[in-house]
């Protein structure tokens, strides 16, 4: 039995369809990221799961119980769902412990709040007020409050978006570790691809109001279903090629054709920037000219244009920053590392 089962979910606002028939199954104890661009419907899906909105059609079951359908609409407090909003929304006039215990039976508040603050590593902060905490600490308090009702599912609505880059990564890791210890089923809504890929066991990409692909992070990144998904989940070099039995004929030379690639004729090949290794010119089949270099500290993004065996293909490589002797105008050899992904040409 899935922790969450979404079937044929539809929702429109002012006559404009936002969700057009979402199908989704989330396994108990798993972490799933709902990833999508602005306006894709991911936030609407979350609000329907929580119970803030009512669906136009379709159904939602949580922990085996239907909470949303044509005949049923359970209020949020009856769904056994923990909800962590983007800003945490702690009560400023209540202490940390009082925030965590808010809504619990009076007799259980103190003990339960103490247990949860111990879980999130903030037991020593029980008597502080929200303004006395860092952004990351506030989000951990919000998580403790969400866990207080012992939910079947915890829903996280871009809870790290307002934090700076370093604190965001640390808080995300802390929250994931806490949720893993509780055995909770977690659903994270985000527009940040790296956040989705690093947090989740499975990623559901919402596009045009449906789930365009549901896969593990590795599957989504290495074998996206189409060009748009390839670009959405990271930087992508997509080149035209032909398949000749077990070989792909590309502007970078001959590459091994994956067994599951289209069986012949024109194809499109996905090569991620980190798959392009720069070698000494003349030592590989492919040669390219360096067009521009962006130095990022730990790595460099190198924009290239192929010279041979075919000229004029624009590429982007990500290489370790130790290769600092590169300069615009240099010619380099190109080697493709690892398997590539192939689609039939449109």
N, C-alpha and C positions, 0 to 999 in steps of 0.2 A: 504494500500500500504506500502510495506517495504521500509525502508530507503536505504537498500542495498539488492539486490537479486543476488546471484551467482548461476549459473546453469551450471553443467557439465564442470567446468573449468579444463583445462589441460595445463600443461607446462612441457617441457623437456629441458635439457641443454646437448649438445653434445651427444644426443641419450639416455640420462639417464632420465627416467620419474621422475619428482619431485612432480607435482600435477597430480592426476589420475582421476579426475572427482569430484571436490569439489562442494557440494550443501550447500547453506547457505542463510538464510533469517534473516535480522537484523531489528528490529522494530524501528520506529522513536522515538528519545528521549531516547533510551536505551543505556546501556553500555555493550559492549560485549568484552570478552577477547579471543584472539586466543592463545591457549596454545599448546606447542609442544616441543619435545626434539630437540636438534641441528640436522639439516638435515631433519626434518620432513616436511618442505615445508611452514612453517608459514610465514617466511620472504618473500618468493616468492609470497605467496598470497597477502601480504601487498603491495608489489611492483606492482603487477597487479592491485590492487585496486587504487593505486595512479596514475598509468599510466606509470611508469618507465620501465615496460616490456610489451610485447604484448603476449597475450595468444595464444596457439596453437589451442585450440578449446574451445567451451563454451562461456558464456556471463556474463557480469556484468551490472547491472542497478543500478544507484544511484539517489535517489529521483525521481524515476519513469522514468528516461531517460537512455537509453542504451548507455553506454560509451565504452563497449568492446564487440565485437562479431566477427564473420568471416568477416563481411563487415565494421565494425566500430572500430576505435581506436582513441579516443579523447586524445589529449595531456593533461598532468597533469594540466596545467593552465586553461583548459576548463572544468574540472570535478567538480568544486566547492567543492574541498576537501582540508581541512586543514591538514597539515602534520607536526608532531613534531618528528624529528629524535632523535637518541640516545644521541648525544652529543650537541644538540641544534643548533650548527653551526651558531652562531651569527657572524655578521661582526665585527671584532675587532676594525676597524677604525671608526665605527659609534657609536653614543650614543645609549642608550636604546630606546629613543623615535624614533630615526632615524631607528633603526632596526625594530621596530614595524610598522612604516609607510612605510617601503621600498616596492616599487611596487604599492603603492596606488596612485591615482591621486594627483598631487601636492597640489591642493586646499584643499583636504580633509585630508591630512596627519596629521597635527598638532592636529586637533580636534579629529580625530579618534584614534590617538596614545594616547592622554590624556585620552580618555574614556576607552580604553582597559587597560592602566596601572592602572587606578583607579580600574577596575574590578579585576585585579590580585594582587592588594595591593602593587603596586610599583610606585605610582604616584610621590613620593618624590625622586625616583631614575632616573627620565627621562633624566637628563643630565650626568649621569655616563656612563662609558664604560664597556663592558662585563668583563674585567679583574678585575674590582672593585666590582663584584658581587660574591656571593656564588654560588655553583653549583645549589642549589635549586632555587635561584633567577633567574639564567640564564634559567632554564627550564620554569619558569613562564613567562619570556620574550618571549621565543620561542613559548609558548602556545598563548600569546597575539598576536604575529605575525601571527600564524596560524588562529586565529579568525578574523583577520583584513578583510579578504575577505568575511566574513559572509558565511562560508561554510555550505553545507548540512550535511557534515560528517567530524569529526576530527579523523585522524588516528595517533596513537601514537606508535612509533617503539622503544620499550624497552627504554623509555625516562628516566628511573630512574636507569638504570643498573650501571652507573658510580658513583653513590652517595654512601656514607657510609650508614650503616644499619639504623641508627637513622634518618639521613636526608632523606633517601630514603622513609621511611614510612611517614614522615611529608609532604614531597613534593607530594607524591602520594595522600594523603588526601586533600592537598590544591588544587591540579589540579582537583581532582574529584569534590570538592565543587564548584569550578569555573565553570566547565562544566555543573554541575547540574543547576546552576543559569542561564546559557545561554539557557538551554533546548536543548543543542547539542546532536546529536547522536555520540557516541564515540566508537572507536575500538582500543583496546590495544593489541599489540603483545608482548608476554612475554614467557620466559621459566621457570618463577618463579611461582610455584603452589600457594603459599600463596598470592602472589600479585594478581594473576588472581581471586582467590576465594574472596578476600576482596574488589576488585575494581568493579567487574562486576555484572550485573543483569543476564547475561547468559555467559557460557563458552563453546567455541567450541574447542575440543581437536583434533588437526591434527595428524594423524598417518598414515604412509605409503602413504601419498599423498591424503588422503581423510579425511572427518570429521568423526572420530570414534564415538564421542558422542557430542551432543549439549544439554545442560541442565542448570538449575539454579545451582549456586555453591553448595547449600545444596543437591540437587539431585545427582549431580556429585560425591560428596564426600560420601554420604550415600548409593547410589544405582548405583555404576558404572556398566557398561555393562559386564565387564570381569575382570579377575585377573590383566592383564597389566594396565588397567585404574585405578584399585584400588591402585596398587603400585605407579603409576605415580602421583596420586593426593594426596599422603600422605603415612605415615607409615601404614602398614596393616598386621594383623595376619590373615592368611587364613588357616583354619583347615578342615580336612576331617570329614564328619559326615554322618549319615543316618537320613532320615525323617520317623518318625513313627506317622502317622496321624497328630496331632497338636503339636508334640514334635520333637525336633532335638536331637539326641543322639550324643554328642560330647565328646572330651577328657576333656572338662571342666564340664561334666555332662549334664543334660537335660536342654534345652533352649526352649522357646516358638517358634514355627515355624511361620514366617510371612504368612499371607493368600496368598500372591502372590508367595510363594516359590514353587519350583518344587514339584510335587505331590507324589513322593515316591522314595525309593531307595537311592543310594549314592548321596551325595550333598557336596558342598564346602561352608563354612561359613566365611563371612568377619566380623572380630571383630577389630575395631580400638583400638590402644593402650590406648586411654583415656577412653574406655569403660570397661577396666579392673580395678576394685577396689580391693585393697589389704585388707584382713580381718585377724582376728586372726585365726591361723591354727586350724582346727577342727570345726569351726563354719559354714562352707560352704561345699557343696558337693565336690567342687574341691580344691585340695591342690597342691601347686607348691613350688619348691625350688628356692631361689634367686641365680642367677649365677653371675651377675655383676650389678653394679649401676653406672650410670653417673649423676653427680650432675650438674644441669644447672642453679642454682640460684633460680628461681621461681618454678621449678619443677625438678623431677628426672626421668630419663629413667631407668627402671628396667627390666633387661633380666631375664627370668624365664624358668624353665623346669618343666612340670607337673609331679606330683607324683601319684595322684589319681583323678578321677577314672581310668584314663589311664596314663601310664608313658611315658615320652620321648618327648612330644610335646614342641617345642621351641616357646616362646611367648615374646612379648615386651609390657610393660605397661608404661604409663606416669601418674605419681602421683604427688600431691602437695609436695613441698620440706619440708613441716612440718613433714613428715614421715621420719625424719633423723635417727631414731633409727634402721633402717634396715641395714643388713649386708649380705655379700655373705655367702651362706650356710644356712641362715634362711629359715624355712618353713612358708608359709603364705597361708591363704585361698583366693580363687579367686571368685569374683562375677562379672557377666557380666551385665553392666548397659545399659538399653534401648534396642530397637529392633536391631537385626542383619540382614545382607543382605545375601541372599542365591542364589547360582547358581547350576545348575545340574552339576554333576561330568563329567569331560571330558571323 
